[in-house]
Amino acid sequence: MLRARVYGALLTLLAGLVGVLFALPASWSDYPDRYPDFRLGRVWMTPYPSTLPVLITMLGVAGLVAAVRPSTARVAAVTAGLAALQVGGIAVVAHRDWWNLAGADGASPHRAAAGSLVSLVMGAAAGAAVVVSVLLYRTGRSVHRPSLIQVVGGVLAGAVLAGGTPLLLCAYWGYTSITAAGQFAVWWSLPWGAGVAATGTLPDCAARRTAALCVLACALLTAFCVAAPPVHGFGVRLPD
């Protein structure tokens, strides 16, 4: 019980750290302030997608729930782990995209350097959250091992989702570069594929259901954010 509370508190602190990093001026372009009339195509204030604040909230709430109610450790761990995987993927892409944004005159080189560094710290915090989520999961006691069919089905479905989604999205949006496919994989399909694989492999019924619901919720969130227009330069910035 005590370990679950400690790990839950750590997840909440890590979510707070990611939130602070996201709120820093270094995570946002400095050009709109310098050039209020700047209109090079669509103005982007940050390379971070609009899904990030919701994922940070998921991570923090899951940690808080585990700290308050250790009996929910495994459910909270799955939620936090999937959210942290996506936050980490977003940070990895942002590390590169800051320089793309600067190259398109969307930010100064100085801000791109600072933003790229901040994204590295954010990725490290997300990676730490994944590790803590695994430790939190291990504090749970209930065991309901899945059948062999569930395991095989979950792993195969996760692999198909992880590998097939980027190809489908590239075909839909007309991208031909491996970079675009990689961005879609790191942002979305790899974390979702891990979640789908978890639905067939985790030895806990509640955790498996949570993994399925989290993947569904994240997919719906992503679809909404992609379809929604950017608000003051904050939205989902697809590959150039």
Backbone torsions as a table, in degrees:
resi	resn	phi	psi	omega
1	MET	NA	-45.5	-178.8
2	LEU	-64.1	-42.0	179.2
3	ARG	-62.6	-40.2	178.4
4	ALA	-62.2	-40.6	178.5
5	ARG	-64.3	-41.7	-179.8
6	VAL	-65.1	-46.5	-179.9
7	TYR	-65.1	-37.5	176.8
8	GLY	-63.2	-42.2	178.2
9	ALA	-64.2	-38.3	178.0
10	LEU	-63.2	-40.8	178.0
11	LEU	-62.9	-40.6	178.1
12	THR	-63.8	-41.2	178.4
13	LEU	-65.6	-40.8	178.5
14	LEU	-65.7	-38.6	175.6
15	ALA	-62.9	-40.3	176.7
16	GLY	-62.4	-39.4	178.1
17	LEU	-63.1	-45.2	178.5
18	VAL	-62.1	-40.4	178.3
19	GLY	-62.7	-40.8	178.0
20	VAL	-64.6	-43.6	178.4
21	LEU	-60.7	-41.0	179.6
22	PHE	-66.0	-31.6	-177.8
23	ALA	-83.0	-12.3	-178.9
24	LEU	-62.7	148.1	174.9
25	PRO	-56.7	-29.9	-179.4
26	ALA	-66.3	-14.3	178.2
27	SER	-91.4	4.5	-177.4
28	TRP	-133.3	148.1	-177.4
29	SER	-62.3	144.4	176.2
30	ASP	-97.0	-4.1	-177.4
31	TYR	-74.6	-39.8	179.6
32	PRO	-57.6	-32.1	177.1
33	ASP	-72.3	-36.3	-178.3
34	ARG	-78.5	-38.3	-175.8
35	TYR	-126.6	81.8	-176.6
36	PRO	-62.3	-20.8	179.9
37	ASP	-96.1	10.5	-177.9
38	PHE	-63.9	125.9	-178.4
39	ARG	-143.6	60.9	176.4
40	LEU	-90.9	89.1	-175.5
41	GLY	67.5	-141.0	178.8
42	ARG	-84.9	129.2	-177.6
43	VAL	-81.8	127.6	177.5
44	TRP	-115.6	129.7	-179.8
45	MET	-85.7	-22.0	-176.6
46	THR	-160.0	149.9	174.7
47	PRO	-79.8	-7.3	179.3
48	TYR	-75.2	134.1	-179.6
49	PRO	-76.4	161.5	-177.0
50	SER	-71.7	-5.8	174.2
51	THR	-75.5	-18.5	-172.6
52	LEU	-60.8	-47.8	-178.9
53	PRO	-58.7	-37.2	179.5
54	VAL	-67.5	-40.2	179.1
55	LEU	-66.1	-38.5	176.3
56	ILE	-62.6	-41.1	178.4
57	THR	-63.9	-42.9	176.8
58	MET	-57.6	-44.9	-179.4
59	LEU	-62.6	-47.0	-178.1
60	GLY	-66.7	-42.9	-179.4
61	VAL	-66.0	-40.7	178.3
62	ALA	-61.3	-42.5	177.6
63	GLY	-64.4	-40.8	179.7
64	LEU	-64.4	-41.6	178.7
65	VAL	-62.4	-43.0	179.3
66	ALA	-64.6	-36.8	-179.8
67	ALA	-68.8	-34.6	-178.0
68	VAL	-85.2	-39.7	-178.4
69	ARG	-126.6	87.8	-177.5
70	PRO	-59.8	-20.0	179.4
71	SER	-65.8	-18.2	179.3
72	THR	-95.4	18.6	-171.1
73	ALA	-54.3	-46.0	-174.6
74	ARG	-71.5	-40.5	176.8
75	VAL	-62.9	-45.1	178.9
76	ALA	-64.1	-38.1	-178.5
77	ALA	-64.9	-41.5	179.2
78	VAL	-65.0	-45.0	179.2
79	THR	-60.4	-48.5	-178.7
80	ALA	-65.4	-40.3	-178.4
81	GLY	-63.8	-43.3	179.5
82	LEU	-68.6	-38.5	176.7
83	ALA	-64.5	-42.2	-178.9
84	ALA	-66.2	-37.1	177.0
85	LEU	-60.2	-41.8	179.8
86	GLN	-71.2	-38.2	176.3
87	VAL	-61.5	-42.4	178.4
88	GLY	-62.7	-41.9	177.3
89	GLY	-63.0	-40.8	177.6
90	ILE	-62.1	-41.2	180.0
91	ALA	-65.7	-39.1	178.8
92	VAL	-62.3	-45.1	179.3
93	VAL	-66.1	-40.0	-179.6
94	ALA	-63.7	-32.8	178.6
95	HIS	-56.9	-37.8	176.7
96	ARG	-83.5	-39.8	-172.9
97	ASP	-68.6	-22.2	176.0
98	TRP	-59.5	-38.7	179.6
99	TRP	-74.6	-32.4	173.6
100	ASN	-64.7	-40.1	179.0
101	LEU	-64.4	-41.7	177.9
102	ALA	-67.1	-37.6	179.0
103	GLY	-65.4	-25.3	177.1
104	ALA	-93.3	16.0	-178.9
105	ASP	62.1	31.5	176.9
106	GLY	-96.5	-6.9	178.5
107	ALA	-163.1	159.2	178.2
108	SER	-77.6	155.8	176.3
109	PRO	-58.6	-35.1	178.2
110	HIS	-63.3	-45.0	179.3
111	ARG	-67.0	-36.8	178.1
112	ALA	-61.8	-41.0	178.8
113	ALA	-64.7	-44.2	179.6
114	ALA	-66.3	-43.9	-179.8
115	GLY	-64.5	-37.7	178.7
116	SER	-64.9	-38.1	177.5
117	LEU	-67.1	-42.4	178.4
118	VAL	-61.4	-39.0	-179.8
119	SER	-65.2	-32.4	175.9
120	LEU	-64.3	-43.8	178.4
121	VAL	-64.2	-40.5	178.0
122	MET	-61.9	-42.8	178.2
123	GLY	-63.2	-38.7	178.0
124	ALA	-65.0	-40.4	178.0
125	ALA	-64.5	-40.2	177.9
126	ALA	-65.1	-40.6	177.2
127	GLY	-61.9	-40.9	176.6
128	ALA	-62.9	-37.2	179.1
129	ALA	-65.4	-36.1	176.7
130	VAL	-62.8	-44.4	179.2
131	VAL	-62.4	-45.7	179.7
132	VAL	-63.9	-35.7	177.6
133	SER	-62.3	-40.7	177.7
134	VAL	-63.4	-43.9	178.4
135	LEU	-63.2	-39.5	178.0
136	LEU	-64.0	-41.6	179.5
137	TYR	-60.3	-37.5	-177.3
138	ARG	-69.1	-13.0	177.0
139	THR	-79.6	-13.9	179.3
140	GLY	-71.5	158.9	-174.2
141	ARG	-118.3	-30.6	-175.4
142	SER	-65.8	139.3	-179.3
143	VAL	-131.3	119.4	174.3
144	HIS	-134.9	83.4	-172.0
145	ARG	-65.3	138.3	179.4
146	PRO	-75.8	161.2	176.8
147	SER	-75.5	167.1	179.5
148	LEU	-61.9	-37.5	179.5
149	ILE	-63.7	-41.5	178.0
150	GLN	-62.0	-42.9	-178.9
151	VAL	-63.4	-51.2	-178.9
152	VAL	-62.5	-45.0	180.0
153	GLY	-62.4	-42.8	179.5
154	GLY	-64.2	-44.4	-179.3
155	VAL	-65.1	-44.7	179.9
156	LEU	-65.1	-43.0	179.6
157	ALA	-64.4	-39.7	177.6
158	GLY	-64.6	-40.6	179.1
159	ALA	-66.1	-41.0	178.8
160	VAL	-65.1	-42.8	179.0
161	LEU	-64.2	-44.6	-177.9
162	ALA	-64.7	-40.4	-177.2
163	GLY	-89.3	-30.2	-174.8
164	GLY	-86.5	-31.6	-177.1
165	THR	-59.5	-47.2	179.3
166	PRO	-59.9	-37.9	179.7
167	LEU	-66.2	-41.5	178.6
168	LEU	-65.4	-41.7	-180.0
169	LEU	-67.4	-39.4	177.2
170	CYS	-63.4	-41.0	178.6
171	ALA	-66.1	-39.1	-177.9
172	TYR	-67.8	-42.7	-177.2
173	TRP	-93.0	-1.9	176.0
174	GLY	79.7	25.5	176.8
175	TYR	-86.8	143.7	178.2
176	THR	-121.2	-5.3	-176.3
177	SER	-88.0	149.0	176.8
178	ILE	-69.5	-24.4	179.5
179	THR	-63.5	-43.0	179.1
180	ALA	-63.5	-44.3	178.6
181	ALA	-61.6	-39.5	178.2
182	GLY	-64.2	-39.5	179.0
183	GLN	-64.2	-44.4	179.1
184	PHE	-64.1	-35.4	180.0
185	ALA	-67.8	-47.4	-176.9
186	VAL	-70.2	-39.7	178.7
187	TRP	-65.5	-48.8	-165.6
188	TRP	-124.3	-59.9	-163.2
189	SER	-70.2	-35.6	179.8
190	LEU	-67.3	-47.9	174.9
191	PRO	-61.4	-40.9	179.6
192	TRP	-66.7	-39.2	177.2
193	GLY	-61.6	-39.4	176.6
194	ALA	-63.5	-39.5	178.5
195	GLY	-65.2	-41.9	178.3
196	VAL	-65.9	-40.3	176.7
197	ALA	-61.4	-36.2	179.2
198	ALA	-65.2	-29.4	-179.8
199	THR	-64.8	-18.6	180.0
200	GLY	-110.2	-10.4	-172.3
201	THR	-116.3	-23.4	-176.7
202	LEU	-68.8	136.4	-178.6
203	PRO	-85.1	49.9	-179.1
204	ASP	-158.5	121.4	-175.9
205	CYS	-62.2	-45.2	-178.9
206	ALA	-63.5	-39.5	179.2
207	ALA	-66.2	-38.9	178.9
208	ARG	-65.5	-42.6	177.6
209	ARG	-63.8	-39.5	179.1
210	THR	-63.2	-41.1	178.6
211	ALA	-60.5	-44.1	179.7
212	ALA	-63.5	-43.6	-179.5
213	LEU	-66.7	-37.1	179.8
214	CYS	-66.1	-43.0	178.8
215	VAL	-63.0	-44.0	178.8
216	LEU	-62.1	-46.1	-179.4
217	ALA	-62.7	-41.7	-179.4
218	CYS	-67.8	-37.3	177.7
219	ALA	-65.3	-42.2	178.3
220	LEU	-66.3	-40.6	177.1
221	LEU	-60.3	-45.0	-179.7
222	THR	-63.0	-45.0	179.3
223	ALA	-59.7	-41.8	179.2
224	PHE	-64.3	-45.5	-177.2
225	CYS	-68.1	-34.6	177.4
226	VAL	-67.9	-40.5	-178.2
227	ALA	-74.4	-30.1	-176.8
228	ALA	-73.4	143.2	177.0
229	PRO	-71.1	150.6	177.7
230	PRO	-60.8	145.0	177.2
231	VAL	-111.5	111.9	-178.3
232	HIS	52.6	44.5	176.5
233	GLY	76.7	16.8	-179.8
234	PHE	-122.8	114.5	-178.7
235	GLY	-166.1	-145.0	175.7
236	VAL	-108.2	110.8	-178.2
237	ARG	-91.5	105.1	-179.9
238	LEU	-73.9	163.4	-179.0
239	PRO	-57.1	144.9	178.8
240	ASP	-75.3	NA	NA
